[in-house]
């Protein structure tokens, strides 16, 4: 069989649904999902580093802006 058809019923509702999928494509999709989990785990440290760098740059810009505003109000 290349296809699977599953009939299901929602809990506490009088409705039904049907899901149909191709078994060969499902196995390819499962393999792709597993690969995406692996890549997420490998790339997570780099993404976290980039997030921290972006946050630091935003904080630095906010401090510089506040400094410029405060500097204008100070009278020597």
Secondary structure as GFF3:
##gff-version 3
##sequence-region A 1 76
A	DSSP	beta_strand	3	9	.	.	.	ID=ss1
A	DSSP	beta_strand	16	22	.	.	.	ID=ss2
A	DSSP	alpha_helix	23	73	.	.	.	ID=ss3
###
